[in-house]
Amino acid sequence: MEQLPFIDVEFVDNPEPRCPCVLLLDVSYSMQGAPIDALNEAIQQFKDELLQDRLASKRVEVAVVTFGENVRPVHEFVTPDNFFPEEFVVNGATPMAEAVVKGNQLLDARKAQYREAGISYFRPWMFLITDGIPTDINTHYWEEAKTVVRNGEENKHLLFFGVAVTDADQRVLDELCPLNRPSLKMRGLSFRELFSWLSASLRTVSSNTPGGQTSLPPTDSWTSIDI
C-alpha cells in the first residue's frame, strides 16, 4: 500500500474545517518578572480551555511566534491536543513588525497546506500582545507589517488583534491595527482573563461555518467579525 504523505494523514484523521490562530508574543526584557510569569500561566490555561470544547479541539490550530532578542517561531500550527507551549523567557528588544511579517508567512504556508488537502478554513487570526514600543519602527518591516494587516483585513485573508499591556504605546500599536478594530488595553496583568476571552472567541468561531459572521464576547473595542 502506498504510504500517504504526513500532511495528508493529518487531514485524513481530522478532516474538520480549521481555524488557525497565530500568537505573536512580546518576550522582551520589559516583560520580565510578573508579566512573563502571568503570560506563561495563561497560555497553559488557553490550551486547557480549548481542549474542553469538542469542536474547538478539532478545528482550532495554534502557532506561536515570540519577539525579543529575535523573532522566533516556537510552535507550528497544531490542534490543542498537540500544543505544548514552552515556558517563555525574556530577552532583547521589541521587533514587533518583523513578528507580524513572520506570522503572516506562517499563515500563508498553512493555508496552502489546507488548500492542497482540500480542507476548508475560517478566516485566520493574528493575535499580538506587547508591553512596549516596536524597536523596528524605522525599518522596512514596519511598512511591510502595516501592508500585511491592511491587505489581509481588506481582502478578508486574516483578522488582526492587538493587545497593549502595561506601558505599551497604543498610539503606535493602532498604526498596525485595522481602523474598525483598534488595540485593546489590558487591565493590569489580567492575562488569564484575556486568554479566556480568546479561547471563548475561537470556540464560538469554530462552532460556525466558514464565510459567515459571528459576535464575539464583549470587550471595549471588539464586537463582531466576518469568519
Residue pairs with C-beta under 8 A, 6 or more apart in sequence:
4 12
7 113
7 116
7 117
8 117
10 117
11 117
11 118
11 119
14 58
14 79
15 119
16 55
16 58
16 59
17 59
17 119
17 120
17 121
17 122
17 206
17 209
17 210
18 59
18 60
18 61
18 114
18 119
18 120
18 121
18 122
19 56
19 59
19 60
19 61
19 121
19 122
19 124
19 125
19 202
19 205
19 206
19 227
20 61
20 62
20 63
20 77
20 107
20 110
20 111
20 121
20 122
20 124
20 125
21 60
21 61
21 62
21 63
21 124
21 125
21 126
21 127
21 198
21 202
22 62
22 63
22 64
22 65
22 77
22 103
22 106
22 107
22 124
22 125
22 126
22 127
23 43
23 62
23 63
23 64
23 65
23 127
23 129
24 65
24 67
24 96
24 99
24 100
24 103
24 126
24 127
24 128
24 129
25 39
25 64
25 65
25 66
25 67
25 88
25 129
26 66
26 67
26 68
26 94
26 96
26 129
26 130
26 131
26 132
26 165
27 36
27 66
27 67
27 68
27 88
27 89
27 90
27 91
27 92
28 67
28 68
28 90
28 91
28 92
28 93
28 94
28 131
28 132
29 68
29 90
29 91
29 92
29 93
30 90
30 94
30 131
30 132
30 166
30 167
31 39
31 68
31 90
31 131
31 165
32 90
34 189
35 131
35 165
35 166
35 189
36 88
36 89
36 90
38 189
38 191
38 192
39 88
39 129
39 191
40 85
40 87
40 88
41 191
41 192
42 191
42 192
42 194
42 195
43 85
43 88
43 195
44 85
45 192
45 195
45 196
46 62
46 195
46 196
46 198
46 199
47 62
47 80
47 83
47 85
49 195
49 196
49 199
49 200
49 203
50 56
50 57
50 60
50 62
50 80
50 83
50 199
50 202
50 203
51 57
51 80
51 81
53 203
53 206
55 203
55 206
55 207
56 80
56 199
56 202
56 203
56 206
56 207
57 79
57 80
57 81
58 79
59 79
59 122
59 206
60 79
60 80
60 202
60 203
60 206
61 77
61 78
61 79
61 110
62 75
62 77
62 78
62 80
62 83
63 73
63 75
63 76
63 77
63 78
63 103
63 106
63 110
64 73
64 74
64 75
64 85
65 71
65 72
65 73
65 74
65 99
65 102
65 103
65 106
66 72
66 74
66 88
66 99
67 94
67 95
67 96
67 98
67 99
68 90
68 91
68 92
68 93
68 94
68 95
69 91
69 92
69 93
70 92
70 95
71 95
71 98
71 99
71 102
73 102
73 106
74 85
74 86
75 83
75 84
75 85
75 86
76 106
77 106
77 110
93 135
94 130
94 132
94 133
94 134
94 135
94 136
95 134
95 135
95 136
95 141
96 128
96 130
96 132
96 134
96 135
96 136
96 145
96 176
97 134
97 136
97 137
97 139
97 141
97 142
97 144
97 145
97 146
97 176
98 136
98 139
98 141
98 145
99 128
100 126
100 128
100 141
100 145
100 148
100 149
100 176
101 141
101 144
101 145
101 148
103 126
104 126
104 148
104 152
104 158
107 124
107 126
107 158
110 124
111 121
111 124
113 119
114 120
114 121
120 210
121 210
122 205
122 206
122 208
122 210
122 227
123 156
123 157
123 158
123 159
123 210
123 225
123 226
123 227
124 157
124 158
124 159
125 158
125 159
125 161
125 202
126 149
126 152
126 158
126 159
126 160
126 161
127 161
127 163
127 198
128 160
128 161
128 162
128 163
128 173
128 176
129 163
129 165
129 186
129 194
130 162
130 163
130 164
130 165
130 168
130 173
131 164
131 165
131 166
131 167
131 168
132 167
132 168
132 169
133 168
133 169
133 172
134 142
134 172
136 142
137 172
145 176
146 175
146 176
149 158
149 160
149 176
149 177
149 178
150 178
151 157
152 158
152 160
153 159
153 160
153 178
156 226
159 181
159 225
160 176
160 177
160 178
160 181
161 177
161 181
161 184
161 222
162 173
162 174
162 176
162 177
162 182
162 183
162 184
163 183
163 184
163 186
163 194
164 170
164 173
164 183
164 184
164 185
164 186
165 186
165 189
166 189
170 182
170 183
170 185
173 183
174 182
174 183
177 183
181 221
181 222
182 221
183 221
184 219
184 220
184 221
184 222
185 220
186 194
187 193
197 217
197 219
200 217
201 216
201 217
204 214
204 215
204 216
204 217
205 214
205 225
205 227
208 214
208 227
210 227
211 227
212 226
212 227
213 224
213 225
213 226
213 227
214 224
214 225
214 227
215 223
215 224
216 222
216 223
216 224
216 225
